[in-house]
Amino acid sequence: MQRVLVLNGPNLNLLGTREPEVYGATTLADLERNLTAWGERLGLEVAPFQSNHEGALIDRLHDERNGVDGVVINAGALTHTSYALHDAIVATSLPTVEVHISNVMKREAWRRHSVIAPACLASIYGRGITGYRDAMRALVNLTTAPPEPLIYGETEHQVMDLRIPAGAGPHPVGIFLHGGFWRGEWGRDTIDTLAVALYRRGWMTANVEYRRLDTGGGWPISGVDVLDAIETLQARSDVDPDRLVLVGHSAGAQLALTAAAAATTPPALVVGLAPITDLAAAHAEGLDGGIVELYMDGAPEDREAAYSAASPIASPSPSLHRLMIHGDADTLVPASQSRSYVTAAAAAGAEVEYVELAGAGHFHVLDPGGEAWAHVLRALPN
């Protein structure tokens, strides 16, 4: 992928002045400068275009059908009404990712339905303007290493993206669990670059979506989903059960560690990247504005047993092989979450390899070219 068209629809020319409490203070010109910079980091040339007119957006799609490799689109209110835009995306056969600045799932009911989403590879919302960066990254990952979706439950949120290397197998498999404080607006695209990086090393990868807050999840449902996904993979004949690895980031690491301890067949390795390990401490620290109480459906003093079950620090299994990596400059999940876990594990006779990265923040550990990933690769089973 080399060139991406970024389409912005009605009223997005007023970014920076239009409802800044919803859309932020970034202007369209600022956004387009950011798009260029983000594109350069991804090796992309970005072609931005904005119009308040449906026909102009459709014409631009038609004009660029042989000139770009993919599309990122924020159709504004046309998202909810324009079947013509849906048809134009289908007709041009351009891989497309939908993006919205605000969390449309928490706004008026009419904003929660997108008629263009079925024509898109993915929909990203509620992340501010950085959602455009994430949309471009998702576009690259989904087109350069297309996954095979595998449903493991009864809802649309119980799905994983499989990438299967050539050959009959059985293959080593890396299971990836994204973070985002269990919120619905943060999905598996956030960790997909690591899944693609491992796939390109000859591994099968499974990037798991699970039910989160706003999508029917919370504890223990999210944890049950992860266990179901692991067992679904363990039952496959093309998976090597002796080389099954869990990689979780942030809230996803909380799920990875609890699932690994509960699994009938433990994984060969659990990797916690900036993990949340102690839910009571996370609640006391007010992580992400008090999200833990929502996830746990109550405070620690009211749900002591549930907090214990959801907190990896409460039962660090001696049989698990664990690698924990945390940045000492992480302001979203403090490194004390990992340090406390290592101390508790040692007291329980369980070994944990711990790496603390100087100057690294919460998302540095997701860089496949960074120090954290080098430690993960070194720890993988042969």
Secondary structure, 3 states (H helix, E strand, C coil): CCEEEEEECCCHHHCCCCCHHHHCCCCHHHHHHHHHHHHHHCCCEEEEEECCCHHHHHHHHHHCCCCCCEEEEECHHHHHCCHHHHHHHHHHCCCEEEEECCCHHHCCHHHHCCCCHHHCCEEEECCCCHHHHHHHHHHHHHHHCCCEEEECCCCCCCEEEEECCCCCCCEEEEEEECCCCCECCCCHHHHHHHHHHHHCCCCEEEEECCCCECCCCCCCHHHHHHHHHHHHHHCCCCEEEEEEEEEEECHHHHHHHHHHHHCCCCCCEEEEECCCCCHHHHHHCCHHHCHHHHHHCCCCCCCHHHHHHHCHHHCCCCCCCEEEEEECCCCCCCCHHHHHHHHHHHHCCCCEEEEEECCCCCCHHHCCCCHHHHHHHHHCCC
